[in-house]
Amino acid sequence: MSKFNINKARFATLCVHGSGGVDPATGALGIPIYQSSTFAFKSAEDGAALFLGEKEGYVYTRLGNPTQAAFEREMAFLEGGEAALAFGSGMAAISSLIFALCRSGDNFVSSDTLYGGTHNLFADRLPKYDIDAREINALDLSNIENAIDERTRLIYIETPANPTLAIIDIEKCSKIAKKHHIPLVIDNTFSTPYFQKPLQLGANIIVHSATKYIGGHGDTVAGIIIGKKEFMNELRAEYLRDFGGIISPLNAWLLVRGLKTLAVRMERHQENAFQLAKYLSFHPKVENVWYPGLSTHPHHDIAKKQMSGYGGMISFEVKGGRKAGEKLMNSVKLFTLAVSLGDVDSLIEHPASMTHSTYSAEDLKKLGITENLVRISVGIEDPSDLIEDLSQALKLIKS
């Protein structure tokens, strides 16, 4: 039987079949979990060559593991990058990336609307190492230009942004980065490679909290970076090795498994989110709805240009302030009141007091993360059930 040309396959097929091939050691169709801390050498000379990097292979799972390598290979393949490196969490990936690119006295430019943990790293931790994270309103590209100087080492952009769903033009950001000879880093967690391909738009490095849509089932925590092979090798040899933020073989296996259903899950997340966003847009107890797929979204045109779909995240403001938002979150029955996102289950949370509580009250106001802002991660349940749940909860809010 002739072999299928994987280069001609569509994305959904690529998710299922991956970069091709079976486990070389056993012929297993499913990637095995290599639950081993240590790997034996064929000889003393073989061990020395592996430690010197003169040959490829495995020494110790902190330095690499076959299951981890399989996940890295498939993520690089789906994002269109040369190589990838997996970490034990998204924050381990982001912090290692920043320390690899910056030294004491350096700075970098970042969009100001970020996941709260990322903001906390940038605003509170990095200054202790004399690294200046210049968080600016990146929707105005002139702010990026104005923040760059001779010690700027990268541009870091989160788009769509968490939790406001702001969309930043990746292609235009990449032109600024190239002009100044610095890398552009894109957090692609919300979109995944199914809906957005930052490397094709001129970005240099992609980061994911793989905990979210890549895993998709709320049962693992991980991060991953995709970029040039030389840089990934440097990250592994210096930062993953010495900081030790490694992913376990089991978690790597769960993520490889999650990738097989990524396309079908993302389609259902988007389909459901569209229906909920339209429902909320016309509800009398909802003030504003932010979903990139709505024509009313302020950055809808940018989203149409750089995304093939709009994802499963929605943010909206409930009339009646924080108390109304709390009433809504305490009254839902199908949605789960929890942080994180990207699960097959629908989740609801309050950014100002939960995921983005690391921001000051002043910064929350400036970024539009209001007291009555609610964020939902739309799952893959029947959308009618989700709408019914929101409807009964909204009815309990006093006008």
C-alpha positions in Angstrom: 0.0 0.0 0.0 1.4 3.4 -1.0 2.1 5.8 1.9 -0.2 8.9 2.2 1.5 12.2 1.5 1.2 14.0 4.9 2.4 17.2 3.3 -0.9 17.5 1.4 -3.1 16.8 4.4 -5.5 19.3 6.1 -4.9 20.4 9.7 -7.5 18.0 11.2 -5.7 15.1 9.5 -2.4 16.4 10.7 -3.7 16.5 14.3 -4.7 12.8 14.2 -1.8 11.4 12.2 0.9 13.8 13.4 4.3 14.1 11.7 4.1 10.5 10.6 5.5 7.2 11.8 5.1 4.8 14.7 7.2 4.2 17.8 10.6 3.2 16.3 11.4 0.8 19.2 8.2 -1.2 19.3 6.0 -0.2 16.3 3.3 1.0 18.7 0.7 3.2 17.0 0.2 5.2 20.2 3.2 6.9 21.7 4.4 4.9 24.7 4.9 6.5 28.2 8.6 6.1 28.9 8.3 6.3 32.6 12.0 6.2 33.4 14.3 8.6 35.0 17.5 7.1 33.6 18.7 5.6 30.4 21.5 3.0 30.0 24.6 3.7 27.9 25.9 1.1 25.4 29.4 1.8 26.6 31.5 4.4 28.5 32.3 6.0 25.1 28.6 6.1 24.2 27.8 7.9 27.5 30.6 10.4 27.1 29.4 11.2 23.5 25.8 11.7 24.7 26.9 14.1 27.5 29.0 16.1 25.0 26.1 16.3 22.6 28.0 14.5 19.9 25.1 12.1 19.3 21.4 12.1 19.9 19.9 10.0 22.6 18.7 9.9 26.2 20.6 10.2 29.5 18.2 11.4 32.2 14.6 12.6 31.9 15.5 16.1 33.2 17.5 16.4 30.0 15.1 14.7 27.7 12.7 11.8 27.4 11.2 10.0 24.3 7.6 10.8 25.3 8.5 14.4 25.8 10.3 14.4 22.5 7.2 13.1 20.8 5.1 15.9 22.1 7.7 18.5 21.1 8.0 17.0 17.6 4.2 17.2 17.1 3.9 20.7 18.4 6.7 22.0 16.2 5.0 20.2 13.3 1.6 21.7 13.9 2.9 25.3 14.5 5.3 25.1 11.5 8.4 25.6 13.6 11.8 23.9 13.4 11.7 22.5 17.0 10.0 22.8 20.3 10.8 22.4 24.0 8.3 21.3 26.6 8.2 22.5 30.2 6.3 21.5 33.4 4.0 24.6 33.1 3.4 27.6 31.0 5.1 29.8 33.5 8.2 27.6 33.5 8.3 28.1 29.8 7.9 31.9 29.9 10.4 32.5 32.7 13.0 30.3 31.0 12.5 32.1 27.7 12.9 35.5 29.3 16.1 34.5 31.2 17.5 33.0 28.0 17.0 36.2 26.1 17.7 38.9 28.8 20.6 39.7 31.1 20.8 42.1 34.0 20.2 45.6 32.7 18.2 44.5 29.7 14.6 45.2 29.0 11.8 43.9 26.8 8.5 45.3 25.5 5.3 43.5 26.3 1.6 44.0 25.7 0.0 45.2 28.9 -3.0 42.9 28.9 -1.6 39.5 30.0 -2.5 36.4 32.0 -2.1 37.5 35.7 0.7 35.0 36.3 2.7 36.4 33.4 2.1 40.0 34.6 3.3 39.1 38.1 6.5 37.6 36.7 7.1 40.6 34.6 6.1 43.3 37.1 7.3 41.8 40.4 9.9 39.1 39.9 12.0 40.3 37.0 12.9 43.7 38.5 14.8 41.8 41.2 17.1 40.6 38.5 17.3 44.1 37.0 15.3 43.1 33.9 12.7 45.7 32.9 9.5 44.5 31.4 7.9 47.5 29.7 4.2 46.7 29.5 2.5 49.0 27.1 -0.7 49.3 25.2 0.4 47.4 22.1 -2.9 48.1 20.3 -1.1 51.4 19.4 1.9 50.1 17.5 3.7 53.4 18.1 3.9 52.6 21.8 6.0 49.5 20.9 8.4 51.6 18.8 8.7 54.3 21.5 9.5 51.7 24.2 12.4 50.1 22.3 16.0 51.1 23.0 19.5 49.6 22.6 18.9 47.3 25.6 15.6 45.9 24.3 15.9 42.1 23.7 12.4 41.0 22.6 8.8 41.9 22.0 6.2 39.8 23.9 2.6 39.8 22.7 -0.5 38.0 24.0 -3.2 37.8 21.3 -6.1 37.3 21.8 -5.4 38.9 25.2 -6.5 37.4 28.5 -9.2 38.3 29.6 -10.3 41.2 27.3 -9.9 39.3 24.0 -8.0 42.3 22.6 -6.4 41.4 19.2 -3.0 42.8 18.3 -1.7 42.8 14.7 1.1 40.2 14.6 2.3 41.0 11.1 2.8 44.7 11.9 4.5 43.8 15.2 6.8 41.5 13.3 7.9 44.3 11.1 8.8 46.4 14.1 10.8 43.5 15.6 12.7 42.9 12.4 13.5 46.6 12.1 15.1 46.4 15.5 16.7 42.9 15.0 14.9 41.5 18.0 12.6 38.4 18.3 8.8 38.7 18.4 7.3 36.2 20.9 3.6 35.4 20.6 1.5 33.6 23.3 -0.7 31.5 21.2 -2.6 29.8 24.0 -6.1 31.1 23.2 -6.0 30.4 19.5 -3.8 27.3 19.2 -2.2 26.5 15.8 -5.7 25.5 14.6 -6.9 29.1 14.5 -3.6 31.1 14.4 -0.2 30.5 12.9 2.1 33.3 14.3 5.3 32.0 12.6 3.6 32.4 9.2 2.8 36.0 10.2 6.4 36.9 11.0 6.8 35.9 14.7 10.0 34.2 15.8 8.9 32.3 18.9 5.6 30.9 20.1 4.7 30.0 23.7 1.7 28.0 25.0 0.2 27.1 28.3 -0.3 23.6 27.0 -2.5 23.1 30.1 -5.3 24.7 28.2 -6.6 23.8 24.7 -3.6 21.6 23.8 -4.4 19.2 26.6 -8.1 20.1 26.5 -9.3 17.9 29.4 -8.2 19.8 32.5 -6.0 16.9 33.6 -2.4 18.1 33.0 -0.3 21.2 33.5 2.5 22.0 31.0 4.0 24.7 28.8 5.8 24.6 25.4 8.0 26.9 23.3 8.4 26.6 19.5 11.1 28.3 17.4 14.4 27.7 15.7 16.2 24.5 16.5 19.4 26.2 17.6 17.5 28.3 20.2 15.6 25.3 21.4 18.8 23.4 21.9 20.2 26.3 23.9 17.1 26.4 26.1 17.4 22.7 26.8 21.1 22.6 27.5 21.1 25.6 29.8 17.7 26.6 31.1 15.6 23.5 31.2 18.6 21.5 32.5 19.6 23.9 35.2 16.2 25.4 36.2 14.7 21.9 36.1 11.2 23.0 35.0 10.6 19.7 33.2 7.4 18.0 32.1 6.7 14.4 33.3 6.4 11.6 30.7 2.8 11.0 31.7 1.8 14.6 31.1 3.7 14.7 27.8 1.7 11.6 26.8 -1.6 13.2 27.8 -0.7 16.2 25.6 0.2 14.0 22.6 -3.2 12.3 23.0 -4.9 15.7 23.3 -3.5 16.9 20.0 -5.4 14.1 18.2 -8.7 15.8 18.9 -7.5 19.4 18.8 -9.2 20.2 15.5 -12.6 18.8 16.3 -12.5 20.3 19.8 -11.6 23.8 18.6 -14.4 23.7 16.0 -16.9 22.8 18.7 -15.5 25.4 21.1 -15.9 28.1 18.5 -19.3 27.0 17.3 -20.6 27.1 20.9 -18.9 30.4 21.7 -20.4 32.1 18.7 -23.9 31.1 19.8 -23.3 32.2 23.4 -21.7 35.4 22.3 -24.7 36.3 20.1 -27.1 35.3 22.9 -25.3 37.5 25.5 -25.1 40.4 23.1 -28.9 40.8 23.1 -29.5 40.1 26.7 -30.9 43.0 28.7 -28.8 42.3 31.7 -25.5 42.3 29.8 -23.7 45.5 29.0 -20.8 44.5 26.8 -19.6 41.3 25.1 -16.1 40.7 23.8 -15.7 37.9 21.3 -13.4 38.4 18.3 -15.9 36.7 16.0 -18.6 39.4 16.6 -18.6 42.2 14.1 -19.0 44.5 17.1 -15.6 43.5 18.5 -13.3 46.6 18.1 -10.6 44.5 16.6 -12.7 42.1 14.5 -11.0 43.1 11.2 -7.6 42.3 12.6 -8.9 38.9 13.9 -10.4 38.2 10.4 -7.0 38.9 8.8 -4.8 36.8 11.1 -7.0 34.1 12.5 -8.9 31.3 10.7 -11.3 31.1 13.6 -12.1 32.9 16.8 -11.8 30.3 19.6 -13.9 29.5 22.7 -13.3 32.4 25.1 -15.8 35.1 25.8 -15.7 38.0 28.3 -18.8 40.1 29.1 -20.0 42.7 31.6 -23.1 42.2 33.7 -25.3 45.1 34.6 -25.3 45.8 38.3 -21.6 45.8 39.1 -19.6 43.2 40.9 -22.5 41.9 43.0 -24.4 41.1 39.8 -21.4 39.2 38.5 -21.0 37.3 41.7 -24.7 36.4 41.7 -24.3 35.1 38.1 -21.3 33.0 38.9 -22.9 31.6 42.1 -26.1 30.7 40.3 -24.9 28.7 37.3 -25.5 25.0 37.4 -23.8 23.6 34.3 -20.8 26.0 34.1 -18.1 25.3 36.7 -16.8 28.2 38.7 -13.1 27.7 38.2 -10.0 29.3 36.7 -8.0 27.9 33.8 -9.6 27.5 30.3 -9.7 25.3 27.3 -11.3 22.3 28.9 -14.1 20.4 27.3 -16.1 21.5 30.3 -17.4 25.1 30.3 -15.8 27.3 33.0 -16.7 30.7 34.4 -14.6 33.0 36.6 -14.1 36.6 37.8 -10.8 38.0 36.4 -10.5 41.0 38.7 -10.5 38.9 41.8 -9.1 35.6 40.4 -6.9 35.2 37.4 -5.9 38.9 37.2 -5.8 39.7 40.9 -2.0 40.3 40.5 -2.9 43.6 38.8 -3.4 46.8 40.9 -6.9 48.3 41.0 -5.6 51.2 38.9 -4.2 48.9 36.2 -7.3 46.8 36.1 -9.3 49.9 35.4 -6.9 51.1 32.8 -7.0 47.7 31.0 -10.8 47.5 31.1 -10.9 44.6 33.5 -13.9 45.9 35.4 -15.5 44.6 38.6 -18.4 43.3 36.6 -16.4 41.5 33.9 -17.0 37.8 33.7 -14.9 35.4 31.6 -16.2 32.1 30.3 -14.3 29.3 28.7 -16.9 27.7 26.5 -16.8 23.9 26.5 -18.1 21.3 24.0 -21.5 20.6 25.7 -24.7 21.2 23.8 -24.9 25.0 23.3 -28.6 25.0 24.1 -27.9 23.6 27.6 -25.2 26.3 28.1 -27.6 29.1 27.0 -30.3 27.7 29.3 -27.9 27.7 32.2 -26.8 31.3 31.7 -30.4 32.3 31.1 -31.6 30.9 34.5 -28.7 32.5 36.3 -29.2 35.9 34.6 -32.9 35.9 35.6 -31.8 35.8 39.3 -30.0 39.2 39.0 -32.1 42.0 40.2 -32.6 44.8 37.6 
